[in-house]
């Protein structure tokens, strides 16, 4: 089962986040084989971290909760909240398989928070800029709750346009970069 996990930073937690960076990376290394994508989000100026995205393939919701809430930064109070949802990998690949590479262009996390009937269940025709793409689902996988996309785009507005705006209660766009050890 695939899961989308987004830890959102607490205000003024940057110093603690940086102190725990090696602990965070070591923890994530333990999930290397299960990792589909990972990486930090940043403020709109690209300077300050605002959160941490992890998409993982784990046996069940209990394992996903253990992953999300056992993370060292979460345990120490770096994050203000955690979004944990079932997810479906419609591209069938990891971020490391993205043909566009790790560094060229602007990268974004696009979160469409669902409202009503499911939307954007089919992968857009132009897949060249998509790193990951899939629906956010309830724990049992039966109810659509939104869509999560990691992608390369020229700017936040172009990233937002990958989703059908009228079908969502809200669409968030966050600067994002490939994660892992540097």
C-alpha positions as CSV (number, residue, x, y, z in Angstrom):
1,X,0.0,0.0,0.0
2,X,1.3,3.4,-0.9
3,X,1.1,6.4,1.5
4,X,1.6,10.1,1.2
5,X,3.0,11.8,4.3
6,X,3.5,15.5,4.7
7,X,5.0,16.8,7.9
8,X,4.4,20.6,8.1
9,X,7.0,22.6,10.2
10,X,6.0,24.4,13.3
11,X,6.9,28.2,13.2
12,X,10.4,28.8,14.6
13,X,11.4,25.2,14.5
14,X,14.3,25.6,12.0
15,X,17.1,25.3,14.6
16,X,15.6,22.1,16.0
17,X,15.1,20.8,12.5
18,X,18.7,21.4,11.6
19,X,19.9,19.7,14.8
20,X,17.9,16.6,14.0
21,X,18.8,16.5,10.3
22,X,21.2,13.5,10.6
23,X,18.7,11.6,12.8
24,X,16.0,12.3,10.2
25,X,18.2,11.1,7.3
26,X,19.2,8.0,9.3
27,X,15.6,7.2,10.1
28,X,14.6,7.6,6.4
29,X,17.6,5.4,5.3
30,X,15.8,2.6,7.1
31,X,12.9,3.0,4.7
32,X,15.0,3.3,1.5
33,X,13.6,0.3,-0.2
34,X,10.0,1.5,0.5
35,X,10.6,5.1,-0.6
36,X,8.8,6.4,-3.7
37,X,9.7,10.1,-3.2
38,X,11.0,12.4,-0.5
39,X,12.1,15.9,0.0
40,X,11.6,19.2,1.8
41,X,9.2,22.0,0.9
42,X,10.2,25.6,1.2
43,X,8.8,29.1,1.7
44,X,7.9,30.9,-1.5
45,X,11.3,32.6,-1.5
46,X,12.9,29.2,-1.5
47,X,14.9,29.9,1.7
48,X,13.2,28.5,4.8
49,X,12.0,24.8,5.0
50,X,8.3,24.5,5.6
51,X,7.8,20.8,5.7
52,X,8.9,17.3,4.6
53,X,7.2,15.1,2.0
54,X,7.6,11.3,2.0
55,X,5.7,8.9,-0.3
56,X,6.3,5.3,0.9
57,X,5.1,1.8,0.1
58,X,4.2,0.1,3.4
59,X,2.2,-3.0,4.4
60,X,-0.8,-1.3,6.0
61,X,-2.1,1.9,7.7
62,X,-0.6,0.9,11.0
63,X,2.9,0.7,9.5
64,X,2.3,4.1,7.8
65,X,1.3,5.7,11.1
66,X,4.4,4.1,12.8
67,X,6.5,5.6,10.0
68,X,5.0,9.1,10.2
69,X,4.8,9.4,14.0
70,X,8.1,7.7,14.7
71,X,10.1,10.2,12.7
72,X,12.7,12.0,14.9
73,X,11.5,15.5,14.0
74,X,7.9,14.7,14.8
75,X,9.0,13.1,18.1
76,X,11.0,16.3,19.0
77,X,8.2,18.8,18.1
78,X,9.6,20.1,14.8
79,X,6.2,19.7,13.0
80,X,2.9,21.4,13.7
81,X,0.9,18.7,11.9
82,X,1.1,15.6,9.7
83,X,-1.0,14.8,6.7
84,X,-1.1,11.0,6.2
85,X,-3.2,9.5,3.4
86,X,-3.3,6.4,1.3
87,X,-2.0,7.3,-2.2
88,X,-1.9,5.5,-5.5
89,X,1.2,5.8,-7.7
90,X,-0.4,6.4,-11.1
91,X,3.0,6.9,-12.8
92,X,4.3,3.6,-11.4
93,X,7.8,5.0,-10.8
94,X,9.9,6.6,-8.0
95,X,11.3,10.1,-8.1
96,X,14.7,8.6,-9.0
97,X,13.2,7.3,-12.2
98,X,12.0,10.8,-13.3
99,X,13.7,11.4,-16.7
100,X,14.1,15.1,-16.0
101,X,16.8,14.5,-13.3
102,X,17.2,15.9,-9.9
103,X,18.2,19.6,-10.4
104,X,17.0,21.3,-13.6
105,X,14.0,23.6,-13.2
106,X,11.6,24.6,-10.4
107,X,10.0,21.7,-8.5
108,X,6.7,21.8,-6.7
109,X,4.4,19.9,-4.4
110,X,0.8,20.4,-5.6
111,X,-1.9,19.3,-3.1
112,X,-5.5,19.4,-4.2
113,X,-7.7,18.9,-1.2
114,X,-10.9,17.1,-2.3
115,X,-14.4,18.4,-2.3
116,X,-17.2,16.1,-3.5
117,X,-16.8,13.8,-6.4
118,X,-13.3,12.5,-7.4
119,X,-11.3,14.5,-9.9
120,X,-8.1,14.2,-11.9
121,X,-8.0,10.4,-11.5
122,X,-6.3,10.0,-14.9
123,X,-2.7,11.1,-15.4
124,X,-2.5,14.2,-17.6
125,X,-1.5,13.6,-21.2
126,X,1.7,15.7,-20.9
127,X,3.6,13.6,-18.3
128,X,7.1,14.9,-19.1
129,X,7.1,17.3,-16.1
130,X,5.4,14.9,-13.5
131,X,7.7,13.4,-10.9
132,X,4.9,11.6,-9.0
133,X,1.1,11.8,-9.5
134,X,-1.8,10.2,-7.7
135,X,-5.0,10.4,-5.6
136,X,-5.1,10.9,-1.9
137,X,-7.4,8.3,-0.4
138,X,-9.0,7.3,2.9
139,X,-7.3,4.6,5.0
140,X,-9.4,1.9,3.3
141,X,-8.7,3.3,-0.1
142,X,-12.3,3.7,-1.0
143,X,-12.9,7.4,-0.7
144,X,-11.1,10.1,-2.8
145,X,-9.8,12.9,-0.6
146,X,-7.7,14.8,-3.1
147,X,-4.7,14.6,-5.4
148,X,-0.9,14.9,-4.7
149,X,1.6,15.8,-7.4
150,X,5.4,16.4,-7.4
151,X,6.4,18.1,-10.6
152,X,8.7,20.4,-12.4
153,X,7.1,23.6,-13.7
154,X,8.2,27.1,-14.7
155,X,6.3,28.7,-11.8
156,X,3.7,28.0,-9.1
157,X,0.7,29.0,-11.4
158,X,1.8,26.5,-14.0
159,X,2.1,23.9,-11.3
160,X,-1.4,24.7,-9.9
161,X,-2.8,24.3,-13.4
162,X,-2.1,20.5,-13.5
163,X,-5.3,20.1,-11.4
164,X,-8.8,21.1,-12.2
165,X,-9.3,24.0,-9.9
166,X,-13.1,23.9,-9.7
167,X,-13.0,20.4,-8.4
168,X,-11.1,21.1,-5.2
169,X,-11.9,22.9,-1.9
170,X,-8.3,24.2,-2.0
171,X,-5.1,23.7,-4.0
172,X,-1.8,24.3,-2.3
173,X,1.5,24.8,-4.2
174,X,4.8,24.5,-2.3
175,X,8.3,24.8,-3.5
176,X,9.9,21.4,-3.2
177,X,13.2,19.7,-3.9
178,X,14.5,16.1,-4.2
179,X,15.4,14.9,-0.7
180,X,18.0,12.7,0.8
181,X,21.5,13.0,1.8
182,X,23.6,15.5,0.0
